[in-house]
Amino acid sequence: MDISLISIGNSKGIRLSKTILEKYNIQDTIELILEKGYIILKPKTKARKGWDKAFEKMHEIGEDKLIVSDVFKDEEFEEWN
């Protein structure tokens, strides 16, 4: 696919079609990667995206149990008071 560069002030830019933006779920930010003579544009996703739904599903099927206790037997809480 050929895309023409457009002038943006003293710089140049590219314009992505609505179809491309929707297909690759590009919202406001993309990641630009320079690699071995290539420029790669990658949709920027939020960290932990979708975790809320995954946690809900884990809860529904009973897989949200603690693997490691959050309090250890040898912890001394007296010094924290």
Protein Blocks (a to p, Z undefined) as FASTA:
>chain_A
ZZddddehjbccddddfklmmmnopakbccdddeehiacddddddehihklmmmmmmmmn
opaccfbdcbdfklcfklmZZ
